[in-house]
Amino acid sequence: MDDLDVALLIYFEDEQSSEEENKLFKNRSSEGAFEILVRHLNWNEEKFRQYFCLRPVLFDYVLNNKQDELISKPYNRHKKPISPEEKLCILVK
């Protein structure tokens, strides 16, 4: 196996992992943990508090005060970055 064969092998392996990664994130907005779990927790204050260890009112307060710092701008690789609310959920969990 010469250098060209090795380079082609690495290139195609990288392409394949990139395609798998894209499939993983394609349905995030409808099938991700945030959409499925957290949206349902918003309906039940007690379950929300048990999961995040804070009340929804406090969560909303922090989100409103830090939202500008949590906003990500879209760029080439991620056309739709996660929302400030999703970032805060990750942080407090």
MMTF fields as JSON, N, C-alpha, C and O atoms, coordinates in Angstrom:
{
  "mmtfVersion": "1.0.0",
  "mmtfProducer": "UNKNOWN",
  "numBonds": 371,
  "numAtoms": 372,
  "numGroups": 93,
  "numChains": 1,
  "numModels": 1,
  "chainsPerModel": [1],
  "groupsPerChain": [93],
  "chainIdList": ["A"],
  "bondAtomList": [4, 2, 8, 6, 12, 10, 16, 14, 20, 18, 24, 22, 28, 26, 32, 30, 36, 34, 40, 38, 44, 42, 48, 46, 52, 50, 56, 54, 60, 58, 64, 62, 68, 66, 72, 70, 76, 74, 80, 78, 84, 82, 88, 86, 92, 90, 96, 94, 100, 98, 104, 102, 108, 106, 112, 110, 116, 114, 120, 118, 124, 122, 128, 126, 132, 130, 136, 134, 140, 138, 144, 142, 148, 146, 152, 150, 156, 154, 160, 158, 164, 162, 168, 166, 172, 170, 176, 174, 180, 178, 184, 182, 188, 186, 192, 190, 196, 194, 200, 198, 204, 202, 208, 206, 212, 210, 216, 214, 220, 218, 224, 222, 228, 226, 232, 230, 236, 234, 240, 238, 244, 242, 248, 246, 252, 250, 256, 254, 260, 258, 264, 262, 268, 266, 272, 270, 276, 274, 280, 278, 284, 282, 288, 286, 292, 290, 296, 294, 300, 298, 304, 302, 308, 306, 312, 310, 316, 314, 320, 318, 324, 322, 328, 326, 332, 330, 336, 334, 340, 338, 344, 342, 348, 346, 352, 350, 356, 354, 360, 358, 364, 362, 368, 366],
  "bondOrderList": [1, 1, 1, 1, 1, 1, 1, 1, 1, 1, 1, 1, 1, 1, 1, 1, 1, 1, 1, 1, 1, 1, 1, 1, 1, 1, 1, 1, 1, 1, 1, 1, 1, 1, 1, 1, 1, 1, 1, 1, 1, 1, 1, 1, 1, 1, 1, 1, 1, 1, 1, 1, 1, 1, 1, 1, 1, 1, 1, 1, 1, 1, 1, 1, 1, 1, 1, 1, 1, 1, 1, 1, 1, 1, 1, 1, 1, 1, 1, 1, 1, 1, 1, 1, 1, 1, 1, 1, 1, 1, 1, 1],
  "groupList": [{"groupName": "MET", "atomNameList": ["N", "CA", "C", "O"], "elementList": ["N", "C", "C", "O"], "formalChargeList": [0, 0, 0, 0], "bondAtomList": [1, 0, 2, 1, 3, 2], "bondOrderList": [1, 1, 2], "singleLetterCode": "M", "chemCompType": "L-PEPTIDE LINKING"}, {"groupName": "ASP", "atomNameList": ["N", "CA", "C", "O"], "elementList": ["N", "C", "C", "O"], "formalChargeList": [0, 0, 0, 0], "bondAtomList": [1, 0, 2, 1, 3, 2], "bondOrderList": [1, 1, 2], "singleLetterCode": "D", "chemCompType": "L-PEPTIDE LINKING"}, {"groupName": "LEU", "atomNameList": ["N", "CA", "C", "O"], "elementList": ["N", "C", "C", "O"], "formalChargeList": [0, 0, 0, 0], "bondAtomList": [1, 0, 2, 1, 3, 2], "bondOrderList": [1, 1, 2], "singleLetterCode": "L", "chemCompType": "L-PEPTIDE LINKING"}, {"groupName": "VAL", "atomNameList": ["N", "CA", "C", "O"], "elementList": ["N", "C", "C", "O"], "formalChargeList": [0, 0, 0, 0], "bondAtomList": [1, 0, 2, 1, 3, 2], "bondOrderList": [1, 1, 2], "singleLetterCode": "V", "chemCompType": "L-PEPTIDE LINKING"}, {"groupName": "ALA", "atomNameList": ["N", "CA", "C", "O"], "elementList": ["N", "C", "C", "O"], "formalChargeList": [0, 0, 0, 0], "bondAtomList": [1, 0, 2, 1, 3, 2], "bondOrderList": [1, 1, 2], "singleLetterCode": "A", "chemCompType": "L-PEPTIDE LINKING"}, {"groupName": "ILE", "atomNameList": ["N", "CA", "C", "O"], "elementList": ["N", "C", "C", "O"], "formalChargeList": [0, 0, 0, 0], "bondAtomList": [1, 0, 2, 1, 3, 2], "bondOrderList": [1, 1, 2], "singleLetterCode": "I", "chemCompType": "L-PEPTIDE LINKING"}, {"groupName": "TYR", "atomNameList": ["N", "CA", "C", "O"], "elementList": ["N", "C", "C", "O"], "formalChargeList": [0, 0, 0, 0], "bondAtomList": [1, 0, 2, 1, 3, 2], "bondOrderList": [1, 1, 2], "singleLetterCode": "Y", "chemCompType": "L-PEPTIDE LINKING"}, {"groupName": "PHE", "atomNameList": ["N", "CA", "C", "O"], "elementList": ["N", "C", "C", "O"], "formalChargeList": [0, 0, 0, 0], "bondAtomList": [1, 0, 2, 1, 3, 2], "bondOrderList": [1, 1, 2], "singleLetterCode": "F", "chemCompType": "L-PEPTIDE LINKING"}, {"groupName": "GLU", "atomNameList": ["N", "CA", "C", "O"], "elementList": ["N", "C", "C", "O"], "formalChargeList": [0, 0, 0, 0], "bondAtomList": [1, 0, 2, 1, 3, 2], "bondOrderList": [1, 1, 2], "singleLetterCode": "E", "chemCompType": "L-PEPTIDE LINKING"}, {"groupName": "GLN", "atomNameList": ["N", "CA", "C", "O"], "elementList": ["N", "C", "C", "O"], "formalChargeList": [0, 0, 0, 0], "bondAtomList": [1, 0, 2, 1, 3, 2], "bondOrderList": [1, 1, 2], "singleLetterCode": "Q", "chemCompType": "L-PEPTIDE LINKING"}, {"groupName": "SER", "atomNameList": ["N", "CA", "C", "O"], "elementList": ["N", "C", "C", "O"], "formalChargeList": [0, 0, 0, 0], "bondAtomList": [1, 0, 2, 1, 3, 2], "bondOrderList": [1, 1, 2], "singleLetterCode": "S", "chemCompType": "L-PEPTIDE LINKING"}, {"groupName": "ASN", "atomNameList": ["N", "CA", "C", "O"], "elementList": ["N", "C", "C", "O"], "formalChargeList": [0, 0, 0, 0], "bondAtomList": [1, 0, 2, 1, 3, 2], "bondOrderList": [1, 1, 2], "singleLetterCode": "N", "chemCompType": "L-PEPTIDE LINKING"}, {"groupName": "LYS", "atomNameList": ["N", "CA", "C", "O"], "elementList": ["N", "C", "C", "O"], "formalChargeList": [0, 0, 0, 0], "bondAtomList": [1, 0, 2, 1, 3, 2], "bondOrderList": [1, 1, 2], "singleLetterCode": "K", "chemCompType": "L-PEPTIDE LINKING"}, {"groupName": "ARG", "atomNameList": ["N", "CA", "C", "O"], "elementList": ["N", "C", "C", "O"], "formalChargeList": [0, 0, 0, 0], "bondAtomList": [1, 0, 2, 1, 3, 2], "bondOrderList": [1, 1, 2], "singleLetterCode": "R", "chemCompType": "L-PEPTIDE LINKING"}, {"groupName": "GLY", "atomNameList": ["N", "CA", "C", "O"], "elementList": ["N", "C", "C", "O"], "formalChargeList": [0, 0, 0, 0], "bondAtomList": [1, 0, 2, 1, 3, 2], "bondOrderList": [1, 1, 2], "singleLetterCode": "G", "chemCompType": "PEPTIDE LINKING"}, {"groupName": "HIS", "atomNameList": ["N", "CA", "C", "O"], "elementList": ["N", "C", "C", "O"], "formalChargeList": [0, 0, 0, 0], "bondAtomList": [1, 0, 2, 1, 3, 2], "bondOrderList": [1, 1, 2], "singleLetterCode": "H", "chemCompType": "L-PEPTIDE LINKING"}, {"groupName": "TRP", "atomNameList": ["N", "CA", "C", "O"], "elementList": ["N", "C", "C", "O"], "formalChargeList": [0, 0, 0, 0], "bondAtomList": [1, 0, 2, 1, 3, 2], "bondOrderList": [1, 1, 2], "singleLetterCode": "W", "chemCompType": "L-PEPTIDE LINKING"}, {"groupName": "CYS", "atomNameList": ["N", "CA", "C", "O"], "elementList": ["N", "C", "C", "O"], "formalChargeList": [0, 0, 0, 0], "bondAtomList": [1, 0, 2, 1, 3, 2], "bondOrderList": [1, 1, 2], "singleLetterCode": "C", "chemCompType": "L-PEPTIDE LINKING"}, {"groupName": "PRO", "atomNameList": ["N", "CA", "C", "O"], "elementList": ["N", "C", "C", "O"], "formalChargeList": [0, 0, 0, 0], "bondAtomList": [1, 0, 2, 1, 3, 2], "bondOrderList": [1, 1, 2], "singleLetterCode": "P", "chemCompType": "L-PEPTIDE LINKING"}],
  "groupTypeList": [0, 1, 1, 2, 1, 3, 4, 2, 2, 5, 6, 7, 8, 1, 8, 9, 10, 10, 8, 8, 8, 11, 12, 2, 7, 12, 11, 13, 10, 10, 8, 14, 4, 7, 8, 5, 2, 3, 13, 15, 2, 11, 16, 11, 8, 8, 12, 7, 13, 9, 6, 7, 17, 2, 13, 18, 3, 2, 7, 1, 6, 3, 2, 11, 11, 12, 9, 1, 8, 2, 5, 10, 12, 18, 6, 11, 13, 15, 12, 12, 18, 5, 10, 18, 8, 8, 12, 2, 17, 5, 2, 3, 12],
  "groupIdList": [1, 2, 3, 4, 5, 6, 7, 8, 9, 10, 11, 12, 13, 14, 15, 16, 17, 18, 19, 20, 21, 22, 23, 24, 25, 26, 27, 28, 29, 30, 31, 32, 33, 34, 35, 36, 37, 38, 39, 40, 41, 42, 43, 44, 45, 46, 47, 48, 49, 50, 51, 52, 53, 54, 55, 56, 57, 58, 59, 60, 61, 62, 63, 64, 65, 66, 67, 68, 69, 70, 71, 72, 73, 74, 75, 76, 77, 78, 79, 80, 81, 82, 83, 84, 85, 86, 87, 88, 89, 90, 91, 92, 93],
  "secStructList": [7, 7, 2, 2, 2, 2, 2, 2, 2, 2, 2, 2, 2, 2, 2, 2, 2, 2, 2, 2, 2, 2, 2, 2, 2, 2, 6, 2, 2, 2, 2, 1, 2, 0, 0, 0, 0, 0, 2, 2, 2, 6, 6, 7, 2, 2, 2, 2, 2, 2, 2, 2, 1, 1, 7, 2, 2, 2, 2, 2, 2, 2, 2, 2, 2, 2, 2, 2, 2, 2, 7, 7, 7, 7, 7, 1, 1, 7, 1, 1, 7, 7, 7, 2, 2, 2, 2, 2, 2, 2, 2, 2, 7],
  "xCoordList": [0.855, 0.0, 0.899, 1.702, 0.768, 1.595, 0.91, -0.198, 1.575, 1.062, -0.277, -1.134, -0.462, -1.716, -2.88, -3.965, -2.651, -3.7, -4.086, -5.267, -3.096, -3.352, -4.128, -5.076, -3.735, -4.426, -5.876, -6.772, -6.114, -7.486, -8.313, -9.483, -7.719, -8.417, -8.821, -9.952, -7.918, -8.216, -9.303, -10.211, -9.217, -10.216, -11.614, -12.567, -11.741, -13.06, -13.609, -14.82, -12.753, -13.208, -13.729, -14.74, -13.039, -13.462, -14.794, -15.654, -14.97, -16.236, -17.387, -18.472, -17.151, -18.2, -18.595, -19.786, -17.635, -17.978, -18.7, -19.557, -18.368, -19.056, -20.513, -21.396, -20.77, -22.146, -22.962, -24.124, -22.363, -23.062, -23.387, -24.466, -22.455, -22.664, -23.817, -24.638, -23.885, -24.965, -26.32, -27.285, -26.409, -27.662, -28.106, -29.297, -27.134, -27.433, -28.11, -29.024, -27.678, -28.188, -29.339, -29.945, -29.648, -30.715, -32.056, -32.778, -32.4, -33.713, -33.679, -34.614, -32.613, -32.479, -33.642, -34.088, -34.134, -35.196, -36.519, -37.373, -36.706, -37.963, -37.791, -38.743, -36.584, -36.374, -35.337, -35.077, -34.744, -33.702, -34.246, -35.447, -33.346, -33.745, -34.432, -35.365, -33.983, -34.598, -36.058, -36.931, -36.32, -37.702, -38.585, -39.729, -38.079, -38.903, -39.058, -40.178, -37.954, -38.0, -38.298, -39.257, -37.495, -37.593, -38.912, -39.497, -39.382, -40.678, -41.794, -42.719, -41.711, -42.721, -42.546, -43.529, -41.319, -41.083, -41.668, -42.026, -41.766, -42.34, -43.785, -44.279, -44.466, -45.871, -46.016, -47.104, -44.926, -44.995, -43.886, -42.723, -44.241, -43.25, -42.443, -41.232, -43.085, -42.393, -41.358, -40.238, -41.713, -40.771, -39.624, -38.478, -39.938, -38.912, -37.899, -36.691, -38.395, -37.519, -36.681, -35.503, -37.26, -36.512, -35.406, -34.313, -35.686, -34.716, -33.585, -32.415, -33.935, -32.926, -32.467, -31.528, -33.111, -32.781, -33.003, -32.329, -33.91, -34.351, -35.749, -36.176, -36.437, -37.815, -37.831, -36.881, -38.893, -38.992, -38.911, -38.395, -39.418, -39.364, -37.917, -37.552, -37.095, -35.685, -34.954, -34.104, -35.282, -34.7, -34.989, -34.089, -36.241, -36.631, -35.929, -35.552, -35.755, -35.065, -33.615, -33.146, -32.92, -31.529, -31.465, -30.6, -32.366, -32.387, -32.594, -31.906, -33.518, -33.784, -32.595, -32.357, -31.847, -30.712, -29.437, -28.576, -29.304, -28.072, -28.276, -27.361, -29.45, -29.778, -28.812, -28.4, -28.453, -27.551, -26.19, -25.565, -25.733, -24.437, -24.497, -23.467, -25.68, -25.839, -26.18, -26.233, -26.408, -26.784, -25.553, -24.505, -25.701, -24.651, -25.129, -26.291, -24.22, -24.564, -24.334, -23.391, -25.19, -24.98, -23.714, -23.33, -23.086, -21.934, -21.949, -22.868, -20.964, -20.988, -21.272, -22.097, -20.622, -20.767, -22.094, -22.707, -22.537, -23.795, -24.733, -24.633, -25.627, -26.553, -27.557, -28.001, -27.916, -28.883, -28.303, -28.543, -27.55, -26.954, -28.025, -29.163, -27.645, -28.621, -29.035, -28.267, -30.238, -30.823, -30.248, -29.691, -30.382, -29.955, -30.641, -30.028, -31.9, -32.63, -32.01, -31.876, -31.636, -30.988, -29.635, -29.292, -28.868, -27.566, -27.71, -26.943, -28.685, -28.897, -29.322, -28.906, -30.127, -30.518, -29.292, -29.181, -28.383, -27.156, -26.327, -25.779, -26.235, -25.434, -25.971, -25.2, -27.268, -27.813, -27.98, -28.031, -28.066, -28.216, -26.896, -26.791],
  "yCoordList": [-1.181, 0.0, 1.242, 1.426, 2.077, 3.273, 4.458, 4.332, 5.594, 6.791, 7.259, 7.724, 7.141, 7.562, 6.694, 7.204, 5.388, 4.488, 4.828, 4.844, 5.095, 5.452, 6.76, 6.876, 7.733, 9.027, 8.872, 9.468, 8.08, 7.845, 7.115, 7.437, 6.146, 5.407, 6.339, 6.276, 7.189, 8.154, 9.12, 9.435, 9.589, 10.525, 9.909, 10.542, 8.687, 8.053, 7.695, 7.763, 7.318, 7.055, 8.341, 8.326, 9.446, 10.739, 11.171, 11.694, 10.955, 11.286, 10.478, 11.013, 9.19, 8.325, 8.763, 8.811, 9.084, 9.508, 10.847, 11.099, 11.707, 12.99, 12.791, 13.483, 11.848, 11.563, 11.004, 11.373, 10.111, 9.545, 10.639, 10.646, 11.558, 12.672, 13.548, 13.988, 13.8, 14.612, 13.955, 14.638, 12.631, 11.915, 12.039, 12.151, 12.017, 12.099, 13.417, 13.437, 14.508, 15.823, 16.317, 17.343, 15.617, 16.072, 16.198, 17.169, 15.247, 15.226, 15.729, 15.492, 16.415, 16.903, 17.793, 17.738, 18.607, 19.549, 18.863, 19.443, 17.644, 16.943, 15.705, 15.268, 15.132, 13.886, 13.985, 12.995, 15.144, 15.286, 15.275, 15.431, 15.09, 15.027, 16.308, 16.269, 17.429, 18.696, 18.732, 19.082, 18.375, 18.41, 17.399, 17.706, 16.215, 15.157, 15.319, 15.298, 15.481, 15.484, 16.851, 17.006, 17.83, 19.132, 19.819, 20.451, 19.71, 20.319, 19.724, 20.434, 18.421, 17.791, 18.192, 18.292, 18.42, 18.839, 20.216, 20.521, 21.041, 22.377, 22.318, 23.277, 21.215, 21.073, 20.648, 20.744, 20.18, 19.668, 20.303, 19.913, 21.271, 22.028, 21.132, 21.311, 20.181, 19.294, 18.424, 18.276, 17.857, 17.032, 17.883, 17.436, 19.1, 20.027, 20.283, 20.244, 20.543, 20.819, 19.594, 19.731, 18.417, 17.198, 16.96, 16.516, 17.249, 16.989, 18.012, 17.649, 19.289, 20.349, 20.898, 21.692, 20.491, 20.973, 22.478, 23.124, 23.03, 24.402, 24.554, 23.787, 25.547, 25.773, 26.409, 27.093, 26.189, 26.791, 28.319, 28.934, 28.923, 30.389, 30.859, 31.846, 30.166, 30.527, 30.257, 31.044, 29.158, 28.843, 29.971, 30.434, 30.409, 31.497, 32.803, 33.567, 33.057, 34.269, 34.27, 35.258, 33.159, 33.053, 33.161, 33.851, 32.49, 32.532, 33.957, 34.391, 34.677, 36.054, 36.972, 37.895, 36.734, 37.598, 37.242, 38.101, 36.007, 35.563, 35.148, 34.614, 35.386, 34.921, 35.462, 34.721, 36.728, 37.316, 36.627, 36.496, 36.188, 35.516, 34.074, 33.487, 33.512, 32.113, 31.932, 30.803, 33.017, 32.929, 32.61, 33.24, 31.624, 31.276, 31.656, 31.456, 32.203, 32.553, 31.337, 30.576, 31.154, 30.035, 30.255, 31.389, 29.166, 29.235, 28.016, 27.201, 27.882, 26.866, 25.459, 24.755, 25.043, 23.657, 23.432, 22.376, 24.391, 24.265, 25.389, 26.517, 25.061, 26.069, 26.506, 27.654, 25.6, 25.922, 25.5, 24.379, 26.377, 26.022, 25.873, 26.31, 25.254, 25.042, 26.373, 27.335, 26.408, 27.637, 27.956, 27.077, 29.208, 29.562, 28.706, 28.353, 28.376, 27.54, 26.141, 25.585, 25.58, 24.268, 24.327, 23.423, 25.382, 25.53, 25.619, 25.004, 26.38, 26.507, 25.171, 24.84, 24.412, 23.076, 22.188, 21.468, 22.239, 21.45, 21.912, 21.091, 23.203, 23.763, 23.374, 22.959, 23.499, 23.227, 21.737, 21.321, 20.934, 19.498, 18.924, 17.719],
  "zCoordList": [0.0, 0.0, 0.0, 0.915, -1.006, -1.084, -0.402, 0.119, -0.412, 0.269, -0.293, 0.458, -1.598, -2.216, -1.732, -1.452, -1.636, -1.141, 0.296, 0.643, 1.116, 2.518, 2.594, 3.37, 1.802, 1.804, 1.36, 1.957, 0.323, -0.146, 0.907, 1.111, 1.566, 2.614, 3.755, 4.237, 4.181, 5.25, 4.8, 5.57, 3.567, 3.046, 3.054, 3.51, 2.556, 2.476, 3.853, 4.064, 4.786, 6.154, 6.788, 7.49, 6.541, 7.085, 6.481, 7.189, 5.176, 4.509, 5.095, 5.327, 5.336, 5.868, 7.272, 7.579, 8.129, 9.49, 9.467, 10.313, 8.515, 8.385, 7.983, 8.49, 7.073, 6.653, 7.81, 7.981, 8.611, 9.764, 10.771, 11.364, 10.961, 11.883, 11.401, 12.206, 10.111, 9.566, 9.793, 10.135, 9.606, 9.824, 11.272, 11.563, 12.176, 13.596, 13.953, 14.778, 13.35, 13.716, 12.85, 13.162, 11.782, 10.885, 11.585, 11.359, 12.42, 13.068, 14.506, 15.271, 14.87, 16.241, 16.65, 17.796, 15.734, 16.095, 16.393, 17.063, 15.911, 16.195, 17.066, 17.711, 17.093, 17.821, 18.929, 19.613, 19.123, 20.127, 21.548, 21.771, 22.5, 23.912, 24.357, 25.159, 23.846, 24.247, 23.823, 24.617, 22.583, 22.088, 22.795, 23.133, 23.019, 23.596, 25.102, 25.613, 25.816, 27.277, 27.866, 28.622, 27.529, 28.187, 27.876, 28.756, 26.67, 26.34, 27.193, 27.587, 27.482, 28.333, 29.794, 30.529, 30.216, 31.602, 31.878, 33.016, 30.86, 31.045, 31.517, 32.111, 31.265, 31.661, 33.121, 33.689, 33.73, 35.09, 35.925, 35.817, 36.751, 37.517, 38.447, 38.574, 39.092, 40.031, 39.318, 39.806, 38.184, 37.412, 36.862, 36.818, 36.448, 35.967, 37.078, 36.846, 38.277, 39.423, 39.775, 40.106, 39.711, 40.003, 38.975, 39.326, 37.735, 36.669, 36.661, 36.54, 36.79, 36.693, 38.04, 38.093, 39.118, 40.472, 40.615, 41.418, 39.87, 40.045, 39.467, 38.603, 39.962, 39.521, 38.132, 37.753, 37.38, 36.045, 36.073, 35.14, 37.136, 37.247, 37.321, 36.682, 38.091, 38.199, 36.885, 36.47, 36.241, 34.936, 33.944, 33.244, 33.889, 32.983, 33.336, 32.448, 34.62, 35.069, 34.565, 34.001, 34.776, 34.323, 32.801, 32.26, 32.125, 30.659, 30.154, 29.23, 30.74, 30.308, 30.556, 29.777, 31.629, 31.947, 31.184, 30.996, 30.747, 30.08, 28.629, 28.001, 28.102, 26.758, 25.701, 24.809, 25.789, 24.789, 24.777, 23.725, 25.947, 26.035, 25.539, 25.209, 25.487, 25.092, 23.613, 23.126, 22.906, 21.491, 20.642, 20.782, 19.765, 18.803, 17.416, 17.063, 16.644, 15.271, 14.375, 14.59, 13.377, 12.449, 11.623, 11.34, 11.247, 10.357, 9.455, 9.534, 8.616, 7.56, 8.061, 7.478, 9.107, 9.565, 10.28, 10.122, 11.05, 11.792, 11.371, 11.852, 10.48, 9.962, 11.02, 11.016, 11.925, 12.967, 14.324, 14.772, 14.975, 16.268, 17.351, 17.179, 18.456, 19.516, 20.124, 20.136, 20.619, 21.15, 22.53, 23.188, 22.97, 24.328, 25.391, 26.398, 25.169, 26.127, 26.212, 27.303, 25.071, 25.063, 25.765, 26.526, 25.516, 26.166, 27.677, 28.417, 28.127, 29.565, 30.168, 31.279, 29.468, 29.945, 30.122, 31.115, 29.172, 29.259, 30.448, 31.184, 30.633, 31.719, 33.09, 33.954, 33.303, 34.638, 34.902, 36.059, 33.859, 34.064, 34.479, 34.706]
}
